[in-house]
Amino acid sequence: MTRTVKLVGAPVDLYLDAQRHMLEIVREFALISFGDKSGATEPVPERLLDLVDQLRKRYAPSTDAIRAQIDEAAAAGRKTVDVELPADERAAAITEDITDLLDAADDYCRSGDLLTLASSPEMVAWRHWWRDEVVAQVRADAEPRPWMPASTR
């Protein structure tokens, strides 16, 4: 069953920073996956590349709709936005997968094998909040909980 998930108070700048960071990681992993991996100390999380490809193909309309809400808020100069997105069990599972893979990508970044730096603690907290909200609202019909920056927790 598809539900409308509400992400209350999503930080616009943090979303945009997270998107840029994910694209940097994906780009770097793509380059590594086609090149010589002999110098790497950690295995390349190629599942991340596969998942991003799946997201682009299968969920492009949803991710485009999310991005449109973020871009509209950014253009209006708003710091936060209440994002609404359709989500079902499959979307909840993919949200969990991508969060786990981005956490693994951060471990890979910390290994020193990449130019890309690991996500900031605030970005990690935001990504986990996003996952927790999607999963709770889809699986338990939970009420939305607004984003709380680390400085106010």
C-alpha positions in Angstrom: 0.0 0.0 0.0 1.4 3.4 -1.0 1.3 6.2 1.6 2.1 9.8 1.6 5.2 10.2 3.8 5.7 13.6 5.3 9.2 14.8 6.2 8.6 17.8 8.3 11.2 20.5 8.5 13.6 19.0 6.0 16.7 21.3 5.8 17.0 22.5 2.3 20.8 23.2 2.3 21.5 19.9 4.0 19.4 18.0 1.4 21.3 19.8 -1.4 24.7 19.1 0.2 23.8 15.4 0.7 22.8 15.1 -3.0 26.1 16.7 -4.1 28.0 14.4 -1.8 26.2 11.3 -3.0 26.9 12.2 -6.6 30.6 12.7 -5.7 30.8 9.3 -4.1 28.9 7.6 -7.0 31.1 9.3 -9.6 34.3 8.2 -7.7 33.0 4.7 -7.2 32.1 4.4 -10.9 35.7 5.5 -11.9 37.2 3.0 -9.4 35.0 0.2 -10.5 36.3 0.6 -14.1 39.9 1.0 -13.1 42.7 -0.7 -11.2 41.5 -1.6 -7.7 44.8 -3.1 -6.6 45.7 -0.1 -4.4 42.4 0.0 -2.5 42.4 -1.1 1.1 38.6 -1.7 1.2 36.4 -3.3 -1.4 34.4 -0.9 -3.6 30.8 -0.9 -2.6 29.5 -1.6 -6.1 26.1 -2.2 -4.6 25.8 1.5 -4.2 26.3 2.0 -7.9 23.6 -0.7 -8.6 21.2 0.9 -6.2 21.7 4.4 -7.6 21.0 3.0 -11.1 17.9 1.3 -9.8 16.7 4.5 -8.2 17.2 6.5 -11.4 15.3 3.9 -13.5 12.5 2.9 -11.1 12.0 5.9 -8.9 12.9 8.8 -11.1 9.4 10.4 -10.9 9.4 10.3 -7.1 13.0 11.6 -6.7 12.3 14.3 -9.3 9.2 15.3 -7.3 11.2 15.5 -4.1 13.9 17.6 -5.8 11.2 19.9 -7.2 9.9 20.6 -3.7 13.5 21.2 -2.5 14.3 23.5 -5.4 11.1 25.5 -4.9 11.9 26.0 -1.3 15.5 27.0 -2.1 14.3 29.5 -4.8 12.0 31.0 -2.2 14.9 31.4 0.3 13.4 29.0 2.8 15.7 27.1 5.1 13.3 24.1 5.6 10.5 22.5 3.7 7.9 19.9 4.5 8.5 17.2 1.8 5.7 14.9 0.8 6.5 11.7 -1.1 4.6 8.6 -2.0 6.2 5.5 -0.4 5.4 1.8 -0.1 7.2 -1.1 1.4 9.6 -1.3 -1.5 10.5 2.4 -1.1 11.0 1.8 2.6 13.4 -1.1 1.9 15.3 0.9 -0.7 15.6 3.8 1.7 17.1 1.4 4.3 19.4 0.0 1.7 20.7 3.3 0.5 21.2 4.5 4.0 23.2 1.4 4.9 25.3 1.7 1.7 26.0 5.4 2.2 27.1 4.5 5.8 29.4 1.9 4.2 30.6 4.4 1.6 31.5 6.8 4.5 33.6 4.0 6.0 35.3 3.6 2.6 35.9 7.4 2.4 37.6 7.2 5.9 39.9 4.4 4.6 41.8 7.0 2.6 41.2 5.3 -0.7 39.0 8.2 -2.1 39.3 11.9 -2.7 35.7 12.3 -1.4 35.5 12.9 2.3 33.0 11.0 4.6 29.7 12.7 5.3 29.5 15.2 8.1 27.9 14.0 11.4 24.9 16.3 10.6 24.5 14.7 7.2 24.6 11.2 8.7 22.0 12.2 11.3 19.8 13.7 8.6 20.0 10.7 6.4 19.1 8.4 9.3 16.2 10.7 10.3 15.0 10.5 6.6 15.2 6.7 6.7 13.5 6.4 10.1 10.7 8.6 9.0 10.0 6.7 5.8 10.2 3.4 7.5 8.0 4.4 10.5 5.4 6.1 8.4 5.1 3.2 5.9 5.4 0.3 8.2 3.8 1.6 11.4 1.6 4.4 10.1 3.5 6.6 12.6 3.0 10.4 12.8 5.8 12.5 11.2 8.5 13.7 13.6 10.2 16.9 12.5 13.9 17.2 11.8 15.9 18.4 14.7 19.4 19.7 14.0 22.1 18.2 16.2 22.7 21.5 17.9 19.1 21.3 19.4 19.0 17.6 20.4 
